[in-house]
Amino acid sequence: MRHVILEHAEEGGYTVYCPSLRGCVSQGETREEALANIKEAIELYIESLNAHNEFVPPDIDVEIEAIAV
């Protein structure tokens, strides 16, 4: 399991990324599409790391808080 962060894109749809895998980013027109796309991106990212005998970083716990500024 990997934690991901979904952000509403200004032009519509969603951008989604996996904080534990630097540069692993995807997008989609809907929440469901974005999540399906990042799942595939994560699988390919880890597959590539394994193919190159590189370290696969562990997942990290993510907390999001809203603060007034």
mmCIF file as Biopython writes it, N, C-alpha, C and O atoms, coordinates in Angstrom:
data_model
#
loop_
_atom_site.group_PDB
_atom_site.id
_atom_site.type_symbol
_atom_site.label_atom_id
_atom_site.label_alt_id
_atom_site.label_comp_id
_atom_site.label_asym_id
_atom_site.label_entity_id
_atom_site.label_seq_id
_atom_site.pdbx_PDB_ins_code
_atom_site.Cartn_x
_atom_site.Cartn_y
_atom_site.Cartn_z
_atom_site.occupancy
_atom_site.B_iso_or_equiv
_atom_site.auth_seq_id
_atom_site.auth_asym_id
_atom_site.pdbx_PDB_model_num
ATOM 1   N N  . MET A ? 1  ? 0.843   -1.176 0.000   1.0 0.0 1  A 1 
ATOM 2   C CA . MET A ? 1  ? 0.000   0.000  0.000   1.0 0.0 1  A 1 
ATOM 3   C C  . MET A ? 1  ? 0.890   1.241  0.000   1.0 0.0 1  A 1 
ATOM 4   O O  . MET A ? 1  ? 1.931   1.269  0.657   1.0 0.0 1  A 1 
ATOM 5   N N  . ARG A ? 2  ? 0.477   2.252  -0.734  1.0 0.0 2  A 1 
ATOM 6   C CA . ARG A ? 2  ? 1.177   3.526  -0.802  1.0 0.0 2  A 1 
ATOM 7   C C  . ARG A ? 2  ? 0.195   4.652  -0.559  1.0 0.0 2  A 1 
ATOM 8   O O  . ARG A ? 2  ? -0.930  4.622  -1.059  1.0 0.0 2  A 1 
ATOM 9   N N  . HIS A ? 3  ? 0.614   5.640  0.201   1.0 0.0 3  A 1 
ATOM 10  C CA . HIS A ? 3  ? -0.194  6.835  0.386   1.0 0.0 3  A 1 
ATOM 11  C C  . HIS A ? 3  ? 0.003   7.753  -0.811  1.0 0.0 3  A 1 
ATOM 12  O O  . HIS A ? 3  ? 1.114   7.884  -1.326  1.0 0.0 3  A 1 
ATOM 13  N N  . VAL A ? 4  ? -1.068  8.382  -1.249  1.0 0.0 4  A 1 
ATOM 14  C CA . VAL A ? 4  ? -1.006  9.343  -2.345  1.0 0.0 4  A 1 
ATOM 15  C C  . VAL A ? 4  ? -1.758  10.603 -1.939  1.0 0.0 4  A 1 
ATOM 16  O O  . VAL A ? 4  ? -2.595  10.584 -1.037  1.0 0.0 4  A 1 
ATOM 17  N N  . ILE A ? 5  ? -1.443  11.692 -2.619  1.0 0.0 5  A 1 
ATOM 18  C CA . ILE A ? 5  ? -2.103  12.964 -2.362  1.0 0.0 5  A 1 
ATOM 19  C C  . ILE A ? 5  ? -2.782  13.419 -3.647  1.0 0.0 5  A 1 
ATOM 20  O O  . ILE A ? 5  ? -2.155  13.503 -4.704  1.0 0.0 5  A 1 
ATOM 21  N N  . LEU A ? 6  ? -4.064  13.708 -3.536  1.0 0.0 6  A 1 
ATOM 22  C CA . LEU A ? 6  ? -4.864  14.210 -4.660  1.0 0.0 6  A 1 
ATOM 23  C C  . LEU A ? 6  ? -5.017  15.720 -4.522  1.0 0.0 6  A 1 
ATOM 24  O O  . LEU A ? 6  ? -5.321  16.229 -3.443  1.0 0.0 6  A 1 
ATOM 25  N N  . GLU A ? 7  ? -4.806  16.424 -5.619  1.0 0.0 7  A 1 
ATOM 26  C CA . GLU A ? 7  ? -5.023  17.866 -5.628  1.0 0.0 7  A 1 
ATOM 27  C C  . GLU A ? 7  ? -5.950  18.211 -6.784  1.0 0.0 7  A 1 
ATOM 28  O O  . GLU A ? 7  ? -5.816  17.665 -7.880  1.0 0.0 7  A 1 
ATOM 29  N N  . HIS A ? 8  ? -6.883  19.111 -6.540  1.0 0.0 8  A 1 
ATOM 30  C CA . HIS A ? 8  ? -7.732  19.601 -7.628  1.0 0.0 8  A 1 
ATOM 31  C C  . HIS A ? 8  ? -6.862  20.460 -8.539  1.0 0.0 8  A 1 
ATOM 32  O O  . HIS A ? 8  ? -6.197  21.385 -8.072  1.0 0.0 8  A 1 
ATOM 33  N N  . ALA A ? 9  ? -6.865  20.163 -9.821  1.0 0.0 9  A 1 
ATOM 34  C CA . ALA A ? 9  ? -6.093  20.954 -10.783 1.0 0.0 9  A 1 
ATOM 35  C C  . ALA A ? 9  ? -6.889  22.204 -11.163 1.0 0.0 9  A 1 
ATOM 36  O O  . ALA A ? 9  ? -8.114  22.149 -11.274 1.0 0.0 9  A 1 
ATOM 37  N N  . GLU A ? 10 ? -6.206  23.314 -11.360 1.0 0.0 10 A 1 
ATOM 38  C CA . GLU A ? 10 ? -6.871  24.571 -11.709 1.0 0.0 10 A 1 
ATOM 39  C C  . GLU A ? 10 ? -7.687  24.453 -12.989 1.0 0.0 10 A 1 
ATOM 40  O O  . GLU A ? 10 ? -8.770  25.029 -13.097 1.0 0.0 10 A 1 
ATOM 41  N N  . GLU A ? 11 ? -7.167  23.706 -13.956 1.0 0.0 11 A 1 
ATOM 42  C CA . GLU A ? 11 ? -7.846  23.561 -15.244 1.0 0.0 11 A 1 
ATOM 43  C C  . GLU A ? 11 ? -8.908  22.462 -15.218 1.0 0.0 11 A 1 
ATOM 44  O O  . GLU A ? 11 ? -9.537  22.181 -16.238 1.0 0.0 11 A 1 
ATOM 45  N N  . GLY A ? 12 ? -9.106  21.849 -14.067 1.0 0.0 12 A 1 
ATOM 46  C CA . GLY A ? 12 ? -10.075 20.771 -13.925 1.0 0.0 12 A 1 
ATOM 47  C C  . GLY A ? 12 ? -9.362  19.443 -13.750 1.0 0.0 12 A 1 
ATOM 48  O O  . GLY A ? 12 ? -8.190  19.303 -14.099 1.0 0.0 12 A 1 
ATOM 49  N N  . GLY A ? 13 ? -10.064 18.493 -13.218 1.0 0.0 13 A 1 
ATOM 50  C CA . GLY A ? 13 ? -9.469  17.191 -12.970 1.0 0.0 13 A 1 
ATOM 51  C C  . GLY A ? 13 ? -8.618  17.190 -11.716 1.0 0.0 13 A 1 
ATOM 52  O O  . GLY A ? 13 ? -8.751  18.054 -10.849 1.0 0.0 13 A 1 
ATOM 53  N N  . TYR A ? 14 ? -7.741  16.203 -11.638 1.0 0.0 14 A 1 
ATOM 54  C CA . TYR A ? 14 ? -6.919  16.015 -10.450 1.0 0.0 14 A 1 
ATOM 55  C C  . TYR A ? 14 ? -5.477  15.739 -10.830 1.0 0.0 14 A 1 
ATOM 56  O O  . TYR A ? 14 ? -5.195  15.111 -11.851 1.0 0.0 14 A 1 
ATOM 57  N N  . THR A ? 15 ? -4.577  16.213 -10.001 1.0 0.0 15 A 1 
ATOM 58  C CA . THR A ? 15 ? -3.182  15.805 -10.027 1.0 0.0 15 A 1 
ATOM 59  C C  . THR A ? 15 ? -2.989  14.956 -8.783  1.0 0.0 15 A 1 
ATOM 60  O O  . THR A ? 15 ? -3.509  15.281 -7.716  1.0 0.0 15 A 1 
ATOM 61  N N  . VAL A ? 16 ? -2.244  13.870 -8.920  1.0 0.0 16 A 1 
ATOM 62  C CA . VAL A ? 16 ? -2.042  12.974 -7.792  1.0 0.0 16 A 1 
ATOM 63  C C  . VAL A ? 16 ? -0.580  12.549 -7.768  1.0 0.0 16 A 1 
ATOM 64  O O  . VAL A ? 16 ? 0.022   12.281 -8.808  1.0 0.0 16 A 1 
ATOM 65  N N  . TYR A ? 17 ? -0.018  12.492 -6.559  1.0 0.0 17 A 1 
ATOM 66  C CA . TYR A ? 17 ? 1.371   12.070 -6.460  1.0 0.0 17 A 1 
ATOM 67  C C  . TYR A ? 17 ? 1.583   11.205 -5.227  1.0 0.0 17 A 1 
ATOM 68  O O  . TYR A ? 17 ? 0.789   11.197 -4.287  1.0 0.0 17 A 1 
ATOM 69  N N  . CYS A ? 18 ? 2.693   10.477 -5.277  1.0 0.0 18 A 1 
ATOM 70  C CA . CYS A ? 18 ? 3.064   9.568  -4.203  1.0 0.0 18 A 1 
ATOM 71  C C  . CYS A ? 18 ? 4.285   10.149 -3.505  1.0 0.0 18 A 1 
ATOM 72  O O  . CYS A ? 18 ? 5.379   10.092 -4.066  1.0 0.0 18 A 1 
ATOM 73  N N  . PRO A ? 19 ? 4.146   10.705 -2.305  1.0 0.0 19 A 1 
ATOM 74  C CA . PRO A ? 19 ? 5.256   11.379 -1.635  1.0 0.0 19 A 1 
ATOM 75  C C  . PRO A ? 19 ? 6.475   10.486 -1.374  1.0 0.0 19 A 1 
ATOM 76  O O  . PRO A ? 19 ? 7.600   10.983 -1.319  1.0 0.0 19 A 1 
ATOM 77  N N  . SER A ? 20 ? 6.267   9.194  -1.215  1.0 0.0 20 A 1 
ATOM 78  C CA . SER A ? 20 ? 7.399   8.313  -0.910  1.0 0.0 20 A 1 
ATOM 79  C C  . SER A ? 20 ? 8.210   7.945  -2.148  1.0 0.0 20 A 1 
ATOM 80  O O  . SER A ? 20 ? 9.306   7.398  -2.028  1.0 0.0 20 A 1 
ATOM 81  N N  . LEU A ? 21 ? 7.679   8.241  -3.344  1.0 0.0 21 A 1 
ATOM 82  C CA . LEU A ? 21 ? 8.379   7.919  -4.589  1.0 0.0 21 A 1 
ATOM 83  C C  . LEU A ? 21 ? 8.592   9.213  -5.359  1.0 0.0 21 A 1 
ATOM 84  O O  . LEU A ? 21 ? 7.721   9.645  -6.114  1.0 0.0 21 A 1 
ATOM 85  N N  . ARG A ? 22 ? 9.730   9.819  -5.169  1.0 0.0 22 A 1 
ATOM 86  C CA . ARG A ? 22 ? 10.032  11.125 -5.747  1.0 0.0 22 A 1 
ATOM 87  C C  . ARG A ? 22 ? 9.788   11.133 -7.256  1.0 0.0 22 A 1 
ATOM 88  O O  . ARG A ? 22 ? 10.320  10.296 -7.985  1.0 0.0 22 A 1 
ATOM 89  N N  . GLY A ? 23 ? 8.983   12.084 -7.712  1.0 0.0 23 A 1 
ATOM 90  C CA . GLY A ? 23 ? 8.709   12.239 -9.132  1.0 0.0 23 A 1 
ATOM 91  C C  . GLY A ? 23 ? 7.588   11.366 -9.659  1.0 0.0 23 A 1 
ATOM 92  O O  . GLY A ? 23 ? 7.290   11.406 -10.853 1.0 0.0 23 A 1 
ATOM 93  N N  . CYS A ? 24 ? 6.963   10.584 -8.805  1.0 0.0 24 A 1 
ATOM 94  C CA . CYS A ? 24 ? 5.864   9.713  -9.238  1.0 0.0 24 A 1 
ATOM 95  C C  . CYS A ? 24 ? 4.562   10.509 -9.170  1.0 0.0 24 A 1 
ATOM 96  O O  . CYS A ? 24 ? 3.945   10.643 -8.114  1.0 0.0 24 A 1 
ATOM 97  N N  . VAL A ? 25 ? 4.167   11.027 -10.324 1.0 0.0 25 A 1 
ATOM 98  C CA . VAL A ? 25 ? 3.026   11.934 -10.424 1.0 0.0 25 A 1 
ATOM 99  C C  . VAL A ? 25 ? 2.145   11.493 -11.583 1.0 0.0 25 A 1 
ATOM 100 O O  . VAL A ? 25 ? 2.643   11.002 -12.596 1.0 0.0 25 A 1 
ATOM 101 N N  . SER A ? 26 ? 0.843   11.666 -11.435 1.0 0.0 26 A 1 
ATOM 102 C CA . SER A ? 26 ? -0.077  11.385 -12.531 1.0 0.0 26 A 1 
ATOM 103 C C  . SER A ? 26 ? -1.246  12.350 -12.434 1.0 0.0 26 A 1 
ATOM 104 O O  . SER A ? 26 ? -1.256  13.257 -11.603 1.0 0.0 26 A 1 
ATOM 105 N N  . GLN A ? 27 ? -2.227  12.140 -13.294 1.0 0.0 27 A 1 
ATOM 106 C CA . GLN A ? 27 ? -3.410  13.005 -13.289 1.0 0.0 27 A 1 
ATOM 107 C C  . GLN A ? 27 ? -4.588  12.251 -13.876 1.0 0.0 27 A 1 
ATOM 108 O O  . GLN A ? 27 ? -4.438  11.151 -14.408 1.0 0.0 27 A 1 
ATOM 109 N N  . GLY A ? 28 ? -5.751  12.853 -13.773 1.0 0.0 28 A 1 
ATOM 110 C CA . GLY A ? 28 ? -6.950  12.279 -14.356 1.0 0.0 28 A 1 
ATOM 111 C C  . GLY A ? 28 ? -8.075  13.287 -14.335 1.0 0.0 28 A 1 
ATOM 112 O O  . GLY A ? 28 ? -8.072  14.225 -13.537 1.0 0.0 28 A 1 
ATOM 113 N N  . GLU A ? 29 ? -9.027  13.092 -15.207 1.0 0.0 29 A 1 
ATOM 114 C CA . GLU A ? 29 ? -10.184 13.988 -15.282 1.0 0.0 29 A 1 
ATOM 115 C C  . GLU A ? 29 ? -11.102 13.809 -14.072 1.0 0.0 29 A 1 
ATOM 116 O O  . GLU A ? 29 ? -11.743 14.760 -13.626 1.0 0.0 29 A 1 
ATOM 117 N N  . THR A ? 30 ? -11.161 12.579 -13.545 1.0 0.0 30 A 1 
ATOM 118 C CA . THR A ? 30 ? -11.981 12.296 -12.364 1.0 0.0 30 A 1 
ATOM 119 C C  . THR A ? 30 ? -11.081 11.743 -11.271 1.0 0.0 30 A 1 
ATOM 120 O O  . THR A ? 30 ? -9.945  11.341 -11.520 1.0 0.0 30 A 1 
ATOM 121 N N  . ARG A ? 31 ? -11.609 11.732 -10.069 1.0 0.0 31 A 1 
ATOM 122 C CA . ARG A ? 31 ? -10.881 11.161 -8.926  1.0 0.0 31 A 1 
ATOM 123 C C  . ARG A ? 31 ? -10.526 9.707  -9.212  1.0 0.0 31 A 1 
ATOM 124 O O  . ARG A ? 31 ? -9.396  9.280  -8.971  1.0 0.0 31 A 1 
ATOM 125 N N  . GLU A ? 32 ? -11.485 8.952  -9.723  1.0 0.0 32 A 1 
ATOM 126 C CA . GLU A ? 32 ? -11.277 7.531  -9.995  1.0 0.0 32 A 1 
ATOM 127 C C  . GLU A ? 32 ? -10.192 7.320  -11.054 1.0 0.0 32 A 1 
ATOM 128 O O  . GLU A ? 32 ? -9.342  6.439  -10.919 1.0 0.0 32 A 1 
ATOM 129 N N  . GLU A ? 33 ? -10.233 8.142  -12.111 1.0 0.0 33 A 1 
ATOM 130 C CA . GLU A ? 33 ? -9.231  8.025  -13.168 1.0 0.0 33 A 1 
ATOM 131 C C  . GLU A ? 33 ? -7.841  8.385  -12.631 1.0 0.0 33 A 1 
ATOM 132 O O  . GLU A ? 33 ? -6.858  7.712  -12.941 1.0 0.0 33 A 1 
ATOM 133 N N  . ALA A ? 34 ? -7.766  9.434  -11.837 1.0 0.0 34 A 1 
ATOM 134 C CA . ALA A ? 34 ? -6.482  9.845  -11.269 1.0 0.0 34 A 1 
ATOM 135 C C  . ALA A ? 34 ? -5.906  8.752  -10.377 1.0 0.0 34 A 1 
ATOM 136 O O  . ALA A ? 34 ? -4.707  8.477  -10.428 1.0 0.0 34 A 1 
ATOM 137 N N  . LEU A ? 35 ? -6.747  8.129  -9.562  1.0 0.0 35 A 1 
ATOM 138 C CA . LEU A ? 35 ? -6.275  7.057  -8.681  1.0 0.0 35 A 1 
ATOM 139 C C  . LEU A ? 35 ? -5.841  5.831  -9.473  1.0 0.0 35 A 1 
ATOM 140 O O  . LEU A ? 35 ? -4.845  5.197  -9.125  1.0 0.0 35 A 1 
ATOM 141 N N  . ALA A ? 36 ? -6.564  5.488  -10.523 1.0 0.0 36 A 1 
ATOM 142 C CA . ALA A ? 36 ? -6.169  4.358  -11.376 1.0 0.0 36 A 1 
ATOM 143 C C  . ALA A ? 36 ? -4.835  4.661  -12.051 1.0 0.0 36 A 1 
ATOM 144 O O  . ALA A ? 36 ? -3.978  3.785  -12.157 1.0 0.0 36 A 1 
ATOM 145 N N  . ASN A ? 37 ? -4.660  5.898  -12.507 1.0 0.0 37 A 1 
ATOM 146 C CA . ASN A ? 37 ? -3.427  6.278  -13.194 1.0 0.0 37 A 1 
ATOM 147 C C  . ASN A ? 37 ? -2.222  6.271  -12.255 1.0 0.0 37 A 1 
ATOM 148 O O  . ASN A ? 37 ? -1.141  5.830  -12.643 1.0 0.0 37 A 1 
ATOM 149 N N  . ILE A ? 38 ? -2.399  6.760  -11.014 1.0 0.0 38 A 1 
ATOM 150 C CA . ILE A ? 38 ? -1.263  6.769  -10.088 1.0 0.0 38 A 1 
ATOM 151 C C  . ILE A ? 38 ? -0.935  5.356  -9.648  1.0 0.0 38 A 1 
ATOM 152 O O  . ILE A ? 38 ? 0.229   5.048  -9.393  1.0 0.0 38 A 1 
ATOM 153 N N  . LYS A ? 39 ? -1.930  4.493  -9.555  1.0 0.0 39 A 1 
ATOM 154 C CA . LYS A ? 39 ? -1.656  3.096  -9.205  1.0 0.0 39 A 1 
ATOM 155 C C  . LYS A ? 39 ? -0.743  2.480  -10.266 1.0 0.0 39 A 1 
ATOM 156 O O  . LYS A ? 39 ? 0.236   1.810  -9.936  1.0 0.0 39 A 1 
ATOM 157 N N  . GLU A ? 40 ? -1.066  2.708  -11.525 1.0 0.0 40 A 1 
ATOM 158 C CA . GLU A ? 40 ? -0.233  2.186  -12.610 1.0 0.0 40 A 1 
ATOM 159 C C  . GLU A ? 40 ? 1.163   2.812  -12.576 1.0 0.0 40 A 1 
ATOM 160 O O  . GLU A ? 40 ? 2.161   2.122  -12.783 1.0 0.0 40 A 1 
ATOM 161 N N  . ALA A ? 41 ? 1.230   4.122  -12.315 1.0 0.0 41 A 1 
ATOM 162 C CA . ALA A ? 41 ? 2.521   4.806  -12.254 1.0 0.0 41 A 1 
ATOM 163 C C  . ALA A ? 41 ? 3.384   4.243  -11.124 1.0 0.0 41 A 1 
ATOM 164 O O  . ALA A ? 41 ? 4.586   4.050  -11.300 1.0 0.0 41 A 1 
ATOM 165 N N  . ILE A ? 42 ? 2.781   3.983  -9.976  1.0 0.0 42 A 1 
ATOM 166 C CA . ILE A ? 42 ? 3.511   3.417  -8.834  1.0 0.0 42 A 1 
ATOM 167 C C  . ILE A ? 42 ? 4.032   2.027  -9.181  1.0 0.0 42 A 1 
ATOM 168 O O  . ILE A ? 42 ? 5.184   1.701  -8.894  1.0 0.0 42 A 1 
ATOM 169 N N  . GLU A ? 43 ? 3.185   1.212  -9.796  1.0 0.0 43 A 1 
ATOM 170 C CA . GLU A ? 43 ? 3.608   -0.145 -10.172 1.0 0.0 43 A 1 
ATOM 171 C C  . GLU A ? 43 ? 4.788   -0.103 -11.135 1.0 0.0 43 A 1 
ATOM 172 O O  . GLU A ? 43 ? 5.742   -0.864 -10.976 1.0 0.0 43 A 1 
ATOM 173 N N  . LEU A ? 44 ? 4.734   0.779  -12.133 1.0 0.0 44 A 1 
ATOM 174 C CA . LEU A ? 44 ? 5.817   0.900  -13.103 1.0 0.0 44 A 1 
ATOM 175 C C  . LEU A ? 44 ? 7.088   1.461  -12.458 1.0 0.0 44 A 1 
ATOM 176 O O  . LEU A ? 44 ? 8.194   1.029  -12.784 1.0 0.0 44 A 1 
ATOM 177 N N  . TYR A ? 45 ? 6.932   2.401  -11.564 1.0 0.0 45 A 1 
ATOM 178 C CA . TYR A ? 45 ? 8.059   3.003  -10.851 1.0 0.0 45 A 1 
ATOM 179 C C  . TYR A ? 45 ? 8.803   1.924  -10.063 1.0 0.0 45 A 1 
ATOM 180 O O  . TYR A ? 45 ? 10.024  1.800  -10.165 1.0 0.0 45 A 1 
ATOM 181 N N  . ILE A ? 46 ? 8.060   1.149  -9.280  1.0 0.0 46 A 1 
ATOM 182 C CA . ILE A ? 46 ? 8.669   0.101  -8.459  1.0 0.0 46 A 1 
ATOM 183 C C  . ILE A ? 46 ? 9.259   -0.997 -9.340  1.0 0.0 46 A 1 
ATOM 184 O O  . ILE A ? 46 ? 10.330  -1.524 -9.037  1.0 0.0 46 A 1 
ATOM 185 N N  . GLU A ? 47 ? 8.578   -1.341 -10.417 1.0 0.0 47 A 1 
ATOM 186 C CA . GLU A ? 47 ? 9.094   -2.334 -11.357 1.0 0.0 47 A 1 
ATOM 187 C C  . GLU A ? 47 ? 10.446  -1.881 -11.920 1.0 0.0 47 A 1 
ATOM 188 O O  . GLU A ? 47 ? 11.371  -2.685 -12.038 1.0 0.0 47 A 1 
ATOM 189 N N  . SER A ? 48 ? 10.557  -0.612 -12.262 1.0 0.0 48 A 1 
ATOM 190 C CA . SER A ? 48 ? 11.809  -0.075 -12.793 1.0 0.0 48 A 1 
ATOM 191 C C  . SER A ? 48 ? 12.916  -0.110 -11.740 1.0 0.0 48 A 1 
ATOM 192 O O  . SER A ? 48 ? 14.049  -0.483 -12.045 1.0 0.0 48 A 1 
ATOM 193 N N  . LEU A ? 49 ? 12.596  0.276  -10.507 1.0 0.0 49 A 1 
ATOM 194 C CA . LEU A ? 49 ? 13.598  0.210  -9.436  1.0 0.0 49 A 1 
ATOM 195 C C  . LEU A ? 49 ? 14.101  -1.216 -9.263  1.0 0.0 49 A 1 
ATOM 196 O O  . LEU A ? 49 ? 15.306  -1.448 -9.166  1.0 0.0 49 A 1 
ATOM 197 N N  . ASN A ? 50 ? 13.187  -2.159 -9.226  1.0 0.0 50 A 1 
ATOM 198 C CA . ASN A ? 50 ? 13.564  -3.563 -9.062  1.0 0.0 50 A 1 
ATOM 199 C C  . ASN A ? 50 ? 14.416  -4.044 -10.232 1.0 0.0 50 A 1 
ATOM 200 O O  . ASN A ? 50 ? 15.399  -4.755 -10.026 1.0 0.0 50 A 1 
ATOM 201 N N  . ALA A ? 51 ? 14.055  -3.668 -11.450 1.0 0.0 51 A 1 
ATOM 202 C CA . ALA A ? 51 ? 14.796  -4.087 -12.641 1.0 0.0 51 A 1 
ATOM 203 C C  . ALA A ? 51 ? 16.227  -3.569 -12.623 1.0 0.0 51 A 1 
ATOM 204 O O  . ALA A ? 51 ? 17.125  -4.193 -13.187 1.0 0.0 51 A 1 
ATOM 205 N N  . HIS A ? 52 ? 16.438  -2.425 -11.972 1.0 0.0 52 A 1 
ATOM 206 C CA . HIS A ? 52 ? 17.769  -1.830 -11.909 1.0 0.0 52 A 1 
ATOM 207 C C  . HIS A ? 52 ? 18.454  -2.103 -10.567 1.0 0.0 52 A 1 
ATOM 208 O O  . HIS A ? 52 ? 19.458  -1.474 -10.230 1.0 0.0 52 A 1 
ATOM 209 N N  . ASN A ? 53 ? 17.895  -3.050 -9.810  1.0 0.0 53 A 1 
ATOM 210 C CA . ASN A ? 53 ? 18.438  -3.411 -8.490  1.0 0.0 53 A 1 
ATOM 211 C C  . ASN A ? 53 ? 18.643  -2.195 -7.599  1.0 0.0 53 A 1 
ATOM 212 O O  . ASN A ? 53 ? 19.641  -2.085 -6.888  1.0 0.0 53 A 1 
ATOM 213 N N  . GLU A ? 54 ? 17.674  -1.282 -7.653  1.0 0.0 54 A 1 
ATOM 214 C CA . GLU A ? 54 ? 17.726  -0.081 -6.824  1.0 0.0 54 A 1 
ATOM 215 C C  . GLU A ? 54 ? 16.795  -0.228 -5.621  1.0 0.0 54 A 1 
ATOM 216 O O  . GLU A ? 54 ? 15.843  -1.008 -5.643  1.0 0.0 54 A 1 
ATOM 217 N N  . PHE A ? 55 ? 17.085  0.525  -4.593  1.0 0.0 55 A 1 
ATOM 218 C CA . PHE A ? 55 ? 16.308  0.510  -3.356  1.0 0.0 55 A 1 
ATOM 219 C C  . PHE A ? 55 ? 14.885  1.025  -3.601  1.0 0.0 55 A 1 
ATOM 220 O O  . PHE A ? 55 ? 14.688  2.064  -4.231  1.0 0.0 55 A 1 
ATOM 221 N N  . VAL A ? 56 ? 13.910  0.286  -3.096  1.0 0.0 56 A 1 
ATOM 222 C CA . VAL A ? 56 ? 12.514  0.722  -3.153  1.0 0.0 56 A 1 
ATOM 223 C C  . VAL A ? 56 ? 12.194  1.371  -1.811  1.0 0.0 56 A 1 
ATOM 224 O O  . VAL A ? 56 ? 12.142  0.683  -0.791  1.0 0.0 56 A 1 
ATOM 225 N N  . PRO A ? 57 ? 11.978  2.690  -1.797  1.0 0.0 57 A 1 
ATOM 226 C CA . PRO A ? 57 ? 11.714  3.370  -0.532  1.0 0.0 57 A 1 
ATOM 227 C C  . PRO A ? 57 ? 10.426  2.860  0.119   1.0 0.0 57 A 1 
ATOM 228 O O  . PRO A ? 57 ? 9.461   2.532  -0.572  1.0 0.0 57 A 1 
ATOM 229 N N  . PRO A ? 58 ? 10.419  2.797  1.442   1.0 0.0 58 A 1 
ATOM 230 C CA . PRO A ? 58 ? 9.187   2.418  2.120   1.0 0.0 58 A 1 
ATOM 231 C C  . PRO A ? 58 ? 8.145   3.521  1.991   1.0 0.0 58 A 1 
ATOM 232 O O  . PRO A ? 58 ? 8.474   4.673  1.707   1.0 0.0 58 A 1 
ATOM 233 N N  . ASP A ? 59 ? 6.895   3.156  2.202   1.0 0.0 59 A 1 
ATOM 234 C CA . ASP A ? 59 ? 5.838   4.160  2.203   1.0 0.0 59 A 1 
ATOM 235 C C  . ASP A ? 59 ? 6.042   5.059  3.412   1.0 0.0 59 A 1 
ATOM 236 O O  . ASP A ? 59 ? 6.649   4.654  4.403   1.0 0.0 59 A 1 
ATOM 237 N N  . ILE A ? 60 ? 5.539   6.267  3.324   1.0 0.0 60 A 1 
ATOM 238 C CA . ILE A ? 60 ? 5.597   7.184  4.457   1.0 0.0 60 A 1 
ATOM 239 C C  . ILE A ? 60 ? 4.179   7.550  4.863   1.0 0.0 60 A 1 
ATOM 240 O O  . ILE A ? 60 ? 3.271   7.593  4.033   1.0 0.0 60 A 1 
ATOM 241 N N  . ASP A ? 61 ? 4.006   7.810  6.137   1.0 0.0 61 A 1 
ATOM 242 C CA . ASP A ? 61 ? 2.715   8.252  6.645   1.0 0.0 61 A 1 
ATOM 243 C C  . ASP A ? 61 ? 2.545   9.724  6.294   1.0 0.0 61 A 1 
ATOM 244 O O  . ASP A ? 61 ? 3.474   10.514 6.463   1.0 0.0 61 A 1 
ATOM 245 N N  . VAL A ? 62 ? 1.392   10.088 5.818   1.0 0.0 62 A 1 
ATOM 246 C CA . VAL A ? 62 ? 1.133   11.464 5.390   1.0 0.0 62 A 1 
ATOM 247 C C  . VAL A ? 62 ? -0.018  12.024 6.201   1.0 0.0 62 A 1 
ATOM 248 O O  . VAL A ? 62 ? -1.055  11.380 6.359   1.0 0.0 62 A 1 
ATOM 249 N N  . GLU A ? 63 ? 0.172   13.228 6.712   1.0 0.0 63 A 1 
ATOM 250 C CA . GLU A ? 63 ? -0.902  13.938 7.401   1.0 0.0 63 A 1 
ATOM 251 C C  . GLU A ? 63 ? -1.082  15.286 6.713   1.0 0.0 63 A 1 
ATOM 252 O O  . GLU A ? 63 ? -0.108  15.940 6.341   1.0 0.0 63 A 1 
ATOM 253 N N  . ILE A ? 64 ? -2.314  15.684 6.553   1.0 0.0 64 A 1 
ATOM 254 C CA . ILE A ? 64 ? -2.607  16.990 5.952   1.0 0.0 64 A 1 
ATOM 255 C C  . ILE A ? 64 ? -3.462  17.771 6.939   1.0 0.0 64 A 1 
ATOM 256 O O  . ILE A ? 64 ? -4.485  17.289 7.425   1.0 0.0 64 A 1 
ATOM 257 N N  . GLU A ? 65 ? -3.021  18.972 7.216   1.0 0.0 65 A 1 
ATOM 258 C CA . GLU A ? 65 ? -3.741  19.843 8.129   1.0 0.0 65 A 1 
ATOM 259 C C  . GLU A ? 65 ? -4.022  21.162 7.426   1.0 0.0 65 A 1 
ATOM 260 O O  . GLU A ? 65 ? -3.247  21.591 6.570   1.0 0.0 65 A 1 
ATOM 261 N N  . ALA A ? 66 ? -5.100  21.789 7.775   1.0 0.0 66 A 1 
ATOM 262 C CA . ALA A ? 66 ? -5.404  23.122 7.271   1.0 0.0 66 A 1 
ATOM 263 C C  . ALA A ? 66 ? -5.054  24.117 8.368   1.0 0.0 66 A 1 
ATOM 264 O O  . ALA A ? 66 ? -5.403  23.920 9.532   1.0 0.0 66 A 1 
ATOM 265 N N  . ILE A ? 67 ? -4.361  25.189 7.988   1.0 0.0 67 A 1 
ATOM 266 C CA . ILE A ? 67 ? -4.030  26.224 8.961   1.0 0.0 67 A 1 
ATOM 267 C C  . ILE A ? 67 ? -4.500  27.576 8.435   1.0 0.0 67 A 1 
ATOM 268 O O  . ILE A ? 67 ? -4.477  27.823 7.229   1.0 0.0 67 A 1 
ATOM 269 N N  . ALA A ? 68 ? -4.914  28.420 9.318   1.0 0.0 68 A 1 
ATOM 270 C CA . ALA A ? 68 ? -5.359  29.749 8.932   1.0 0.0 68 A 1 
ATOM 271 C C  . ALA A ? 68 ? -4.168  30.668 8.789   1.0 0.0 68 A 1 
ATOM 272 O O  . ALA A ? 68 ? -3.315  30.737 9.674   1.0 0.0 68 A 1 
ATOM 273 N N  . VAL A ? 69 ? -4.110  31.378 7.665   1.0 0.0 69 A 1 
ATOM 274 C CA . VAL A ? 69 ? -3.032  32.356 7.456   1.0 0.0 69 A 1 
ATOM 275 C C  . VAL A ? 69 ? -3.616  33.658 6.960   1.0 0.0 69 A 1 
ATOM 276 O O  . VAL A ? 69 ? -2.879  34.614 6.721   1.0 0.0 69 A 1 
#
